[in-house]
């Protein structure tokens, strides 16, 4: 009977699997973001969280915790020092959830599900970047912030300390400058550009509506043709039933006529 395991084997032997996860965690600590398959990312996520816990235990005075982490890093000094000085300090107040796994486009070829494994509150925090981008967009077009945006702002700045809000504002200003370099301007700064943009948008919407009407007309014609075929099929069945009933009736009449003739002959 096969043994049920609480982990993914990843189609590898135990030694190969452990070596692969160790290399992935080392890359994650050094670059703070890696792109891999979804199942590998989920397995490496649990290991990375444990490594961060070891770094926090070292800050609390447990020297053996850093020794264990160093052994997991193949005795490399660079990831060990970064864990003890940067990562452990960053997540000192955070109770858990040091990493995040985000879905990515499937891999070209075999369509394997891909993902991005990253440290939260870091330099490559995707949610922090997307929140700053949304904030810059809302400021440029003078839009009110939605409840989801406010919730994301609270999430990304909760454990960043006193400078979290300022960092988010600076990042939003960078996005705002990038938007302006690409030709996106606020309405009061460039009404002609906005009018042109809205005109192009209206043309695209009109084209989409035209395609939708053509598609709906085609679907209606297809449905009408289908109903016509079904009606013809029902009429054909009814005609065949009527012919069959008529043939049966004629057969019975012929049989009765033959019986009558036979009786007359006998008499």
TORKOL-4160 file (C-alpha; in steps of 0.2 Angstrom, whole numbers, padded with zeros to 4 digits, m for minus):
267
<pt num="1" X="0000" Y="0000" Z="0000"/>
<pt num="2" X="0008" Y="0017" Z="m0005"/>
<pt num="3" X="0012" Y="0029" Z="0009"/>
<pt num="4" X="0003" Y="0045" Z="0009"/>
<pt num="5" X="0016" Y="0060" Z="0011"/>
<pt num="6" X="0012" Y="0078" Z="0016"/>
<pt num="7" X="0024" Y="0085" Z="0003"/>
<pt num="8" X="0027" Y="0085" Z="m0016"/>
<pt num="9" X="0040" Y="0073" Z="m0022"/>
<pt num="10" X="0042" Y="0083" Z="m0038"/>
<pt num="11" X="0047" Y="0067" Z="m0047"/>
<pt num="12" X="0064" Y="0066" Z="m0039"/>
<pt num="13" X="0073" Y="0056" Z="m0027"/>
<pt num="14" X="0074" Y="0062" Z="m0009"/>
<pt num="15" X="0093" Y="0068" Z="m0011"/>
<pt num="16" X="0089" Y="0077" Z="m0027"/>
<pt num="17" X="0074" Y="0085" Z="m0021"/>
<pt num="18" X="0083" Y="0092" Z="m0005"/>
<pt num="19" X="0098" Y="0098" Z="m0015"/>
<pt num="20" X="0086" Y="0107" Z="m0027"/>
<pt num="21" X="0076" Y="0116" Z="m0014"/>
<pt num="22" X="0092" Y="0121" Z="m0005"/>
<pt num="23" X="0099" Y="0129" Z="m0021"/>
<pt num="24" X="0082" Y="0138" Z="m0024"/>
<pt num="25" X="0082" Y="0145" Z="m0006"/>
<pt num="26" X="0100" Y="0151" Z="m0008"/>
<pt num="27" X="0095" Y="0160" Z="m0024"/>
<pt num="28" X="0079" Y="0167" Z="m0016"/>
<pt num="29" X="0089" Y="0174" Z="m0001"/>
<pt num="30" X="0102" Y="0182" Z="m0013"/>
<pt num="31" X="0090" Y="0189" Z="m0026"/>
<pt num="32" X="0074" Y="0190" Z="m0016"/>
<pt num="33" X="0063" Y="0184" Z="m0031"/>
<pt num="34" X="0064" Y="0168" Z="m0042"/>
<pt num="35" X="0054" Y="0162" Z="m0056"/>
<pt num="36" X="0050" Y="0143" Z="m0056"/>
<pt num="37" X="0036" Y="0131" Z="m0058"/>
<pt num="38" X="0021" Y="0132" Z="m0046"/>
<pt num="39" X="0024" Y="0116" Z="m0036"/>
<pt num="40" X="0043" Y="0119" Z="m0034"/>
<pt num="41" X="0038" Y="0137" Z="m0028"/>
<pt num="42" X="0026" Y="0130" Z="m0015"/>
<pt num="43" X="0039" Y="0118" Z="m0008"/>
<pt num="44" X="0053" Y="0131" Z="m0007"/>
<pt num="45" X="0041" Y="0143" Z="0001"/>
<pt num="46" X="0039" Y="0132" Z="0017"/>
<pt num="47" X="0058" Y="0130" Z="0018"/>
<pt num="48" X="0061" Y="0149" Z="0015"/>
<pt num="49" X="0049" Y="0153" Z="0030"/>
<pt num="50" X="0059" Y="0141" Z="0041"/>
<pt num="51" X="0075" Y="0149" Z="0036"/>
<pt num="52" X="0069" Y="0166" Z="0041"/>
<pt num="53" X="0063" Y="0160" Z="0057"/>
<pt num="54" X="0081" Y="0153" Z="0061"/>
<pt num="55" X="0087" Y="0171" Z="0057"/>
<pt num="56" X="0075" Y="0178" Z="0069"/>
<pt num="57" X="0080" Y="0166" Z="0082"/>
<pt num="58" X="0098" Y="0171" Z="0080"/>
<pt num="59" X="0093" Y="0189" Z="0084"/>
<pt num="60" X="0085" Y="0183" Z="0100"/>
<pt num="61" X="0101" Y="0175" Z="0105"/>
<pt num="62" X="0101" Y="0157" Z="0098"/>
<pt num="63" X="0118" Y="0155" Z="0090"/>
<pt num="64" X="0114" Y="0137" Z="0084"/>
<pt num="65" X="0100" Y="0144" Z="0073"/>
<pt num="66" X="0112" Y="0153" Z="0062"/>
<pt num="67" X="0123" Y="0138" Z="0062"/>
<pt num="68" X="0109" Y="0127" Z="0055"/>
<pt num="69" X="0105" Y="0140" Z="0042"/>
<pt num="70" X="0123" Y="0141" Z="0037"/>
<pt num="71" X="0123" Y="0122" Z="0035"/>
<pt num="72" X="0108" Y="0123" Z="0024"/>
<pt num="73" X="0116" Y="0136" Z="0013"/>
<pt num="74" X="0131" Y="0124" Z="0010"/>
<pt num="75" X="0142" Y="0135" Z="0022"/>
<pt num="76" X="0141" Y="0150" Z="0011"/>
<pt num="77" X="0145" Y="0166" Z="0019"/>
<pt num="78" X="0136" Y="0178" Z="0008"/>
<pt num="79" X="0118" Y="0171" Z="0010"/>
<pt num="80" X="0121" Y="0168" Z="0029"/>
<pt num="81" X="0127" Y="0186" Z="0032"/>
<pt num="82" X="0112" Y="0193" Z="0022"/>
<pt num="83" X="0100" Y="0182" Z="0033"/>
<pt num="84" X="0107" Y="0188" Z="0049"/>
<pt num="85" X="0109" Y="0206" Z="0045"/>
<pt num="86" X="0095" Y="0211" Z="0032"/>
<pt num="87" X="0081" Y="0198" Z="0032"/>
<pt num="88" X="0080" Y="0194" Z="0050"/>
<pt num="89" X="0080" Y="0213" Z="0054"/>
<pt num="90" X="0067" Y="0216" Z="0041"/>
<pt num="91" X="0055" Y="0203" Z="0048"/>
<pt num="92" X="0058" Y="0206" Z="0066"/>
<pt num="93" X="0041" Y="0212" Z="0070"/>
<pt num="94" X="0032" Y="0201" Z="0057"/>
<pt num="95" X="0024" Y="0186" Z="0065"/>
<pt num="96" X="0024" Y="0175" Z="0049"/>
<pt num="97" X="0021" Y="0175" Z="0030"/>
<pt num="98" X="0038" Y="0181" Z="0025"/>
<pt num="99" X="0036" Y="0175" Z="0007"/>
<pt num="100" X="0023" Y="0176" Z="m0007"/>
<pt num="101" X="0019" Y="0165" Z="m0022"/>
<pt num="102" X="0011" Y="0173" Z="m0037"/>
<pt num="103" X="0004" Y="0164" Z="m0052"/>
<pt num="104" X="0013" Y="0167" Z="m0069"/>
<pt num="105" X="0010" Y="0163" Z="m0087"/>
<pt num="106" X="0012" Y="0144" Z="m0092"/>
<pt num="107" X="0029" Y="0139" Z="m0098"/>
<pt num="108" X="0031" Y="0139" Z="m0117"/>
<pt num="109" X="0031" Y="0121" Z="m0124"/>
<pt num="110" X="0024" Y="0110" Z="m0110"/>
<pt num="111" X="0012" Y="0123" Z="m0103"/>
<pt num="112" X="0018" Y="0119" Z="m0085"/>
<pt num="113" X="0011" Y="0131" Z="m0072"/>
<pt num="114" X="0023" Y="0144" Z="m0067"/>
<pt num="115" X="0025" Y="0155" Z="m0052"/>
<pt num="116" X="0036" Y="0169" Z="m0044"/>
<pt num="117" X="0042" Y="0166" Z="m0027"/>
<pt num="118" X="0047" Y="0182" Z="m0018"/>
<pt num="119" X="0050" Y="0190" Z="m0001"/>
<pt num="120" X="0037" Y="0202" Z="0005"/>
<pt num="121" X="0042" Y="0220" Z="0010"/>
<pt num="122" X="0058" Y="0219" Z="0000"/>
<pt num="123" X="0065" Y="0228" Z="m0015"/>
<pt num="124" X="0056" Y="0217" Z="m0027"/>
<pt num="125" X="0039" Y="0216" Z="m0019"/>
<pt num="126" X="0026" Y="0214" Z="m0033"/>
<pt num="127" X="0011" Y="0219" Z="m0022"/>
<pt num="128" X="0020" Y="0235" Z="m0016"/>
<pt num="129" X="0025" Y="0240" Z="m0034"/>
<pt num="130" X="0007" Y="0237" Z="m0041"/>
<pt num="131" X="0000" Y="0247" Z="m0026"/>
<pt num="132" X="0011" Y="0261" Z="m0030"/>
<pt num="133" X="0007" Y="0260" Z="m0048"/>
<pt num="134" X="m0012" Y="0261" Z="m0044"/>
<pt num="135" X="m0009" Y="0275" Z="m0032"/>
<pt num="136" X="0000" Y="0285" Z="m0046"/>
<pt num="137" X="m0014" Y="0282" Z="m0058"/>
<pt num="138" X="m0027" Y="0288" Z="m0046"/>
<pt num="139" X="m0017" Y="0304" Z="m0042"/>
<pt num="140" X="m0014" Y="0308" Z="m0061"/>
<pt num="141" X="m0033" Y="0306" Z="m0065"/>
<pt num="142" X="m0039" Y="0313" Z="m0049"/>
<pt num="143" X="m0049" Y="0297" Z="m0045"/>
<pt num="144" X="m0055" Y="0291" Z="m0027"/>
<pt num="145" X="m0046" Y="0277" Z="m0020"/>
<pt num="146" X="m0056" Y="0261" Z="m0020"/>
<pt num="147" X="m0058" Y="0250" Z="m0004"/>
<pt num="148" X="m0047" Y="0237" Z="m0012"/>
<pt num="149" X="m0033" Y="0250" Z="m0015"/>
<pt num="150" X="m0034" Y="0256" Z="0003"/>
<pt num="151" X="m0033" Y="0239" Z="0010"/>
<pt num="152" X="m0018" Y="0235" Z="m0001"/>
<pt num="153" X="m0009" Y="0251" Z="0005"/>
<pt num="154" X="m0012" Y="0246" Z="0023"/>
<pt num="155" X="m0005" Y="0228" Z="0020"/>
<pt num="156" X="0011" Y="0234" Z="0011"/>
<pt num="157" X="0015" Y="0247" Z="0024"/>
<pt num="158" X="0010" Y="0238" Z="0039"/>
<pt num="159" X="0027" Y="0230" Z="0043"/>
<pt num="160" X="0038" Y="0243" Z="0034"/>
<pt num="161" X="0040" Y="0254" Z="0049"/>
<pt num="162" X="0039" Y="0273" Z="0049"/>
<pt num="163" X="0046" Y="0275" Z="0032"/>
<pt num="164" X="0033" Y="0263" Z="0024"/>
<pt num="165" X="0021" Y="0277" Z="0018"/>
<pt num="166" X="0035" Y="0288" Z="0012"/>
<pt num="167" X="0043" Y="0274" Z="0002"/>
<pt num="168" X="0026" Y="0270" Z="m0006"/>
<pt num="169" X="0024" Y="0289" Z="m0011"/>
<pt num="170" X="0041" Y="0289" Z="m0018"/>
<pt num="171" X="0038" Y="0274" Z="m0028"/>
<pt num="172" X="0021" Y="0281" Z="m0034"/>
<pt num="173" X="0030" Y="0297" Z="m0040"/>
<pt num="174" X="0042" Y="0286" Z="m0050"/>
<pt num="175" X="0028" Y="0278" Z="m0059"/>
<pt num="176" X="0020" Y="0295" Z="m0062"/>
<pt num="177" X="0035" Y="0301" Z="m0070"/>
<pt num="178" X="0036" Y="0285" Z="m0081"/>
<pt num="179" X="0018" Y="0288" Z="m0086"/>
<pt num="180" X="0022" Y="0305" Z="m0091"/>
<pt num="181" X="0037" Y="0300" Z="m0101"/>
<pt num="182" X="0026" Y="0287" Z="m0111"/>
<pt num="183" X="0014" Y="0301" Z="m0115"/>
<pt num="184" X="0000" Y="0298" Z="m0102"/>
<pt num="185" X="m0004" Y="0315" Z="m0094"/>
<pt num="186" X="m0017" Y="0322" Z="m0082"/>
<pt num="187" X="m0033" Y="0329" Z="m0090"/>
<pt num="188" X="m0029" Y="0347" Z="m0085"/>
<pt num="189" X="m0011" Y="0346" Z="m0092"/>
<pt num="190" X="m0015" Y="0338" Z="m0109"/>
<pt num="191" X="m0034" Y="0339" Z="m0114"/>
<pt num="192" X="m0030" Y="0335" Z="m0132"/>
<pt num="193" X="m0020" Y="0319" Z="m0128"/>
<pt num="194" X="m0035" Y="0314" Z="m0117"/>
<pt num="195" X="m0047" Y="0318" Z="m0131"/>
<pt num="196" X="m0037" Y="0308" Z="m0143"/>
<pt num="197" X="m0035" Y="0294" Z="m0131"/>
<pt num="198" X="m0054" Y="0293" Z="m0128"/>
<pt num="199" X="m0057" Y="0294" Z="m0147"/>
<pt num="200" X="m0046" Y="0279" Z="m0150"/>
<pt num="201" X="m0055" Y="0270" Z="m0136"/>
<pt num="202" X="m0072" Y="0274" Z="m0143"/>
<pt num="203" X="m0067" Y="0268" Z="m0160"/>
<pt num="204" X="m0061" Y="0252" Z="m0152"/>
<pt num="205" X="m0077" Y="0250" Z="m0143"/>
<pt num="206" X="m0087" Y="0253" Z="m0158"/>
<pt num="207" X="m0077" Y="0240" Z="m0168"/>
<pt num="208" X="m0079" Y="0228" Z="m0153"/>
<pt num="209" X="m0098" Y="0231" Z="m0153"/>
<pt num="210" X="m0099" Y="0229" Z="m0172"/>
<pt num="211" X="m0090" Y="0212" Z="m0170"/>
<pt num="212" X="m0102" Y="0207" Z="m0156"/>
<pt num="213" X="m0117" Y="0211" Z="m0167"/>
<pt num="214" X="m0110" Y="0201" Z="m0181"/>
<pt num="215" X="m0107" Y="0187" Z="m0169"/>
<pt num="216" X="m0124" Y="0188" Z="m0162"/>
<pt num="217" X="m0132" Y="0189" Z="m0179"/>
<pt num="218" X="m0123" Y="0173" Z="m0184"/>
<pt num="219" X="m0128" Y="0164" Z="m0168"/>
<pt num="220" X="m0146" Y="0169" Z="m0171"/>
<pt num="221" X="m0145" Y="0162" Z="m0189"/>
<pt num="222" X="m0137" Y="0147" Z="m0183"/>
<pt num="223" X="m0150" Y="0144" Z="m0170"/>
<pt num="224" X="m0164" Y="0147" Z="m0183"/>
<pt num="225" X="m0156" Y="0135" Z="m0194"/>
<pt num="226" X="m0155" Y="0122" Z="m0180"/>
<pt num="227" X="m0174" Y="0125" Z="m0176"/>
<pt num="228" X="m0178" Y="0123" Z="m0195"/>
<pt num="229" X="m0169" Y="0106" Z="m0196"/>
<pt num="230" X="m0177" Y="0100" Z="m0180"/>
<pt num="231" X="m0194" Y="0105" Z="m0187"/>
<pt num="232" X="m0191" Y="0096" Z="m0203"/>
<pt num="233" X="m0185" Y="0081" Z="m0193"/>
<pt num="234" X="m0201" Y="0081" Z="m0183"/>
<pt num="235" X="m0211" Y="0082" Z="m0199"/>
<pt num="236" X="m0202" Y="0068" Z="m0207"/>
<pt num="237" X="m0204" Y="0057" Z="m0192"/>
<pt num="238" X="m0223" Y="0061" Z="m0192"/>
<pt num="239" X="m0224" Y="0057" Z="m0211"/>
<pt num="240" X="m0215" Y="0040" Z="m0208"/>
<pt num="241" X="m0227" Y="0036" Z="m0193"/>
<pt num="242" X="m0242" Y="0040" Z="m0204"/>
<pt num="243" X="m0235" Y="0029" Z="m0219"/>
<pt num="244" X="m0231" Y="0015" Z="m0207"/>
<pt num="245" X="m0249" Y="0016" Z="m0199"/>
<pt num="246" X="m0257" Y="0016" Z="m0216"/>
<pt num="247" X="m0246" Y="0001" Z="m0222"/>
<pt num="248" X="m0252" Y="m0008" Z="m0206"/>
<pt num="249" X="m0270" Y="m0004" Z="m0209"/>
<pt num="250" X="m0269" Y="m0010" Z="m0228"/>
<pt num="251" X="m0260" Y="m0026" Z="m0222"/>
<pt num="252" X="m0274" Y="m0030" Z="m0210"/>
<pt num="253" X="m0287" Y="m0026" Z="m0223"/>
<pt num="254" X="m0279" Y="m0038" Z="m0235"/>
<pt num="255" X="m0278" Y="m0051" Z="m0222"/>
<pt num="256" X="m0297" Y="m0050" Z="m0218"/>
<pt num="257" X="m0301" Y="m0050" Z="m0237"/>
<pt num="258" X="m0291" Y="m0066" Z="m0239"/>
<pt num="259" X="m0300" Y="m0074" Z="m0224"/>
<pt num="260" X="m0317" Y="m0069" Z="m0231"/>
<pt num="261" X="m0312" Y="m0077" Z="m0248"/>
<pt num="262" X="m0306" Y="m0093" Z="m0240"/>
<pt num="263" X="m0323" Y="m0095" Z="m0230"/>
<pt num="264" X="m0333" Y="m0093" Z="m0246"/>
<pt num="265" X="m0323" Y="m0106" Z="m0255"/>
<pt num="266" X="m0325" Y="m0118" Z="m0241"/>
<pt num="267" X="m0344" Y="m0115" Z="m0241"/>
